[in-house]
Amino acid sequence: MASAVSATRDTASIALFNRGHAGHVFEEVRRSGTKVVIKK
């Protein structure tokens, strides 16, 4: 189950970028080292 939680935590919707939250996503990448951006 831990891998499912990790996969959810390591993803971000492209909508965040489209709404002007790219800086927040990049801050999370700087902290965690990984983020997968997906289109839903």
N, C-alpha and C positions, 0 to 999 in steps of 0.2 A: 504494500500500500504506500510505502514511503516514496516510491518512484512516481506514482500517480500524483502525489502532492507536489513533488519536485517539478514534474512536468507542467503542472498548472501554475506554479509560482514562477517558472522560467519562461512564460509566454506573455505576450502583450498583443492586443488587437491593433491593427493598422488604424482603426478609428481614433485611437489615442493620438497618433501623429496628426491625423486630419483635424483634430480638435485643438491642436496647439500644445499638446502635452509631451512632445518629443524630449524636451529637457528632463522631464521626470523619468522617462524610460531610460535615457542615457545615464542618469544618476543611479538608477537601479543596476545598470550594467557595470558601472564603475564599482559599486559595492559587491555585487555577486559574481561578476565576470561573464555572465551569460544571460542572454534574453533572446527568445525566438519571437519574431513579429509575424503574426498570422492574419490572413484575411478571412473573416467569417461570413 
